[in-house]
């Protein structure tokens, strides 16, 4: 009987500890609406910065010969990286 009581108390203590840690973690990890909006704005800014082209590239029109040469170089680079076929 004493062993069952000790086991039950230990189980309750363990469940209580897990519940306490869960609640503390939830409070720590929860962001306010202002913080979520700021994170969203920073992510959009990072995406815009990553996809931005320089003004010099945008101001200079690409001639067809340079575009063709770029396509050929990229295609040759892909072919070199692929393993040889048997």
SERO-4910 file (N, C-alpha, C, O; in steps of 0.05 Angstrom, whole numbers):
BEGIN
 pado doro    nc1    nc2    nc3   cac1   cac2   cac3    cc1    cc2    cc3    oc1    oc2    oc3
  Unk    A     16    -24      0      0      0      0     17     25      0     11     44    -15
  Unk    A     38     25     16     56     48     18     71     53     -9     75     76    -17
  Unk    A     77     31    -22     91     33    -48     73     46    -69     82     62    -85
  Unk    A     48     39    -69     29     51    -88     25     81    -82     23     97   -101
  Unk    A     24     88    -57     21    116    -50     46    132    -58     43    154    -68
  Unk    A     69    120    -54     94    134    -62     96    137    -92    104    158   -102
  Unk    A     88    116   -106     87    117   -136     68    138   -145     74    153   -164
  Unk    A     44    139   -133     24    159   -141     34    188   -136     29    205   -153
  Unk    A     46    192   -113     57    219   -108     79    227   -127     81    250   -136
  Unk    A     96    208   -133    118    213   -153    106    220   -180    116    238   -194
  Unk    A     86    205   -188     73    210   -214     59    237   -214     62    252   -234
  Unk    A     46    244   -193     33    271   -191     54    293   -192     50    314   -205
  Unk    A     76    289   -178     98    309   -178    109    312   -206    115    335   -215
  Unk    A    113    290   -220    124    291   -247    104    305   -266    113    321   -283
  Unk    A     79    299   -264     59    312   -281     58    342   -275     55    358   -293
  Unk    A     59    349   -249     59    377   -242     83    392   -253     81    414   -262
  Unk    A    107    379   -252    131    391   -262    129    395   -293    136    417   -303
  Unk    A    118    376   -307    115    378   -336     95    401   -342    100    416   -360
  Unk    A     73    402   -327     53    423   -332     66    451   -326     60    470   -341
  Unk    A     81    453   -305     94    479   -299    114    487   -320    114    510   -329
  Unk    A    130    468   -330    149    474   -351    135    482   -377    143    500   -391
  Unk    A    113    468   -383     97    474   -407     86    502   -406     88    517   -425
  Unk    A     76    510   -383     64    537   -380     86    558   -382     81    579   -394
  Unk    A    108    553   -369    130    573   -370    140    576   -399    145    598   -408
  Unk    A    143    554   -413    153    555   -441    132    570   -458    140    586   -475
  Unk    A    106    564   -455     86    577   -471     86    608   -466     84    623   -485
  Unk    A     89    616   -441     91    645   -435    116    657   -447    115    680   -456
  Unk    A    138    643   -446    163    653   -457    162    655   -488    172    675   -499
  Unk    A    151    635   -501    151    634   -530    129    651   -543    131    656   -567
  Unk    A    109    659   -528     87    673   -540     95    702   -547    107    716   -530
  Unk    A     89    711   -571     96    738   -580     71    755   -579     48    746   -583
  Unk    A     75    780   -573     53    799   -573     46    805   -602     62    801   -620
  Unk    A     22    815   -607     14    822   -635     33    842   -648     38    841   -672
  Unk    A     43    861   -632     62    881   -643     88    867   -651    100    874   -672
  Unk    A     98    848   -635    123    834   -641    119    817   -666    137    815   -683
  Unk    A     95    804   -668     90    788   -692     89    805   -717    100    797   -738
  Unk    A     77    829   -715     76    847   -738    104    856   -746    111    858   -770
  Unk    A    121    862   -726    148    870   -731    164    848   -745    179    853   -763
  Unk    A    161    823   -735    174    800   -747    165    797   -776    182    791   -794
  Unk    A    140    800   -781    129    798   -809    141    819   -827    149    814   -849
  Unk    A    143    844   -817    154    866   -832    184    861   -838    193    867   -860
  Unk    A    198    851   -819    227    845   -823    230    823   -844    248    824   -860
  Unk    A    213    803   -843    215    781   -862    209    792   -890    223    784   -909
  Unk    A    189    809   -893    183    821   -919    206    838   -929    213    838   -953
  Unk    A    219    853   -911    242    870   -918    265    852   -927    279    859   -947
  Unk    A    270    830   -913    292    812   -921    286    800   -948    305    798   -964
  Unk    A    262    792   -953    255    781   -980    259    802  -1002    270    796  -1023
  Unk    A    251    827   -996    255    848  -1016    284    853  -1021    292    857  -1044
  Unk    A    300    853  -1000    329    858  -1003    342    835  -1019    360    840  -1035
  Unk    A    333    810  -1014    346    787  -1027    339    787  -1057    356    778  -1073
  Unk    A    316    796  -1065    308    795  -1093    313    821  -1108    305    824  -1131
  Unk    A    325    841  -1094    329    867  -1107    352    866  -1127    372    853  -1122
  Unk    A    348    879  -1149    369    882  -1169    381    909  -1166    368    928  -1158
  Unk    A    406    912  -1174    419    938  -1171    408    957  -1192    397    948  -1213
  Unk    A    410    983  -1186    400   1003  -1205    415   1002  -1231    404   1008  -1252
  Unk    A    441    996  -1230    457    995  -1255    447    973  -1273    446    977  -1297
  Unk    A    439    950  -1262    430    928  -1278    402    935  -1290    397    929  -1314
  Unk    A    386    948  -1275    359    955  -1285    361    977  -1306    345    978  -1325
  Unk    A    380    996  -1303    382   1018  -1322    395   1010  -1348    391   1023  -1369
  Unk    A    410    988  -1348    424    979  -1372    408    957  -1385    405    935  -1374
  Unk    A    396    962  -1409    381    940  -1422    400    917  -1431    422    922  -1439
  Unk    A    390    893  -1429    405    870  -1436    403    865  -1466    381    863  -1476
  Unk    A    426    862  -1479    425    857  -1507    421    827  -1512    429    811  -1495
  Unk    A    410    819  -1534    403    791  -1539    428    773  -1539    427    750  -1530
  Unk    A    451    783  -1549    475    767  -1550    485    760  -1522    493    738  -1516
  Unk    A    484    780  -1504    493    775  -1476    474    756  -1462    482    739  -1446
  Unk    A    448    758  -1467    429    740  -1455    433    712  -1465    432    693  -1449
  Unk    A    439    709  -1491    443    682  -1502    469    670  -1490    469    646  -1483
  Unk    A    490    686  -1487    515    676  -1476    511    667  -1447    522    647  -1438
  Unk    A    495    682  -1431    489    675  -1404    474    648  -1403    481    631  -1386
  Unk    A    455    644  -1421    440    619  -1421    459    596  -1428    457    574  -1417
  Unk    A    477    600  -1447    495    579  -1455    514    572  -1432    519    548  -1427
  Unk    A    524    592  -1418    542    587  -1395    528    572  -1373    540    554  -1361
  Unk    A    504    580  -1367    489    566  -1346    482    538  -1353    483    520  -1337
  Unk    A    476    534  -1379    470    507  -1388    494    489  -1388    492    465  -1381
  Unk    A    517    500  -1395    542    485  -1394    550    478  -1365    560    456  -1360
  Unk    A    544    496  -1347    550    491  -1319    533    468  -1308    543    452  -1292
  Unk    A    509    467  -1317    491    445  -1307    500    418  -1318    499    398  -1305
  Unk    A    509    418  -1343    517    393  -1356    542    382  -1342    545    358  -1339
  Unk    A    560    400  -1334    585    391  -1322    580    379  -1294    595    360  -1286
  Unk    A    560    388  -1280    555    379  -1253    541    352  -1252    542    337  -1232
  Unk    A    527    345  -1274    512    320  -1273    531    296  -1276    551    298  -1291
  Unk    A    525    273  -1264    542    250  -1265    541    238  -1293    521    240  -1307
  Unk    A    563    225  -1302    563    213  -1329    543    190  -1331    540    174  -1312
  Unk    A    530    189  -1354    511    167  -1359    525    143  -1370    544    146  -1385
  Unk    A    515    120  -1364    526     95  -1375    507     81  -1392    513     59  -1403
***
